[in-house]
Amino acid sequence: MPQLMPGSMLAGHYIETYAWATQASGVYAIVLDSGRVLIRRIKENDLLSNGRLTVYCDHPEHPSMTIDADTIHSLYFIEEIIKQAVK
């Protein structure tokens, strides 16, 4: 069951703010203004039309979330898992 544990290391690249609305179909690290970091899949990107991003978790126990654009601090496209921590 896919799940990243604290201490896992990921590689990715920073997405400029102007390009957020064009991102789709991939795994992203979403850093919120609160400091919370989410690793989620973007499947519905409605940032241009209504300022919201709907993201999904690979873990079945976590529901989808809708995030308002004004709460997003930064966005990173995840390219690979470098190190997977274990429980």
Phi, psi and omega in degrees: 000121184294126175197130176270136178262154174305136182100350177293150179244132181239154174243137180196183177228150182291137176256122178298147183307319182296342182260359181305318185291348180259001183277139178195161171054063177186175178261133184228150166265121181248115180262120181271160179302333180288349183097350178292138179245126178248135172253108187216163173266133173271123177239334180229108181251101180248031182296323180288318186277321182222010176071027182229151179234126177257126184235154184232148177258144176289339179279123186295342181279348181259125181284167174293159179225148172250128184243130176284139183303325183286358176257357181270126177272312180204164185222135180229133174277125182274124182262325180196160171267118182275317181216129178256118177286155179245158180293000000 
